[in-house]
Amino acid sequence: MQATGTTTRQYRTKSQKLQILNELNSGGMTISNLARKLGIHPVTIHKWKREMSQETKKESIDVTEILLELEKIKQENNHLKKAVGNMAIDNEILKAINEVLKKNQQSEKLKPQKK
């Protein structure tokens, strides 16, 4: 007995699926005709079409979210730059005060003590 209608499953890469969908859009063919030509089921092409449109929507949403996140990061970066600048100024002031205090302590040690 011979097996009839047995075919091996073909796996298509994302680029192959996109190429087939582009052929569908540009060729003016129906999904049924294209599926028959390629030897795949029309439901498979419908599924690929739906998956690709969902991926496109996700990518466009991601871009908007990334831009919002970028703006927040820029604002936080500016805030941190100001904070670091203020801390650097405070640090310089404290160093200057420390030097003055050290000089005062040294001058007090050198003064003769009255008895």
Buried (B, 14 or more C-beta within 10 A) or exposed (E): EEEEEEEEEEEBEEEEBEEBBEEBEEEEBEBEEBBEEBEBEBEBBEEBBEEBEEEEEEEEEEEEEEEEEEEEEEEEEEEEEEEEEEEEEEEEEEEEEEEEEEEEEEEEEEEEEEE
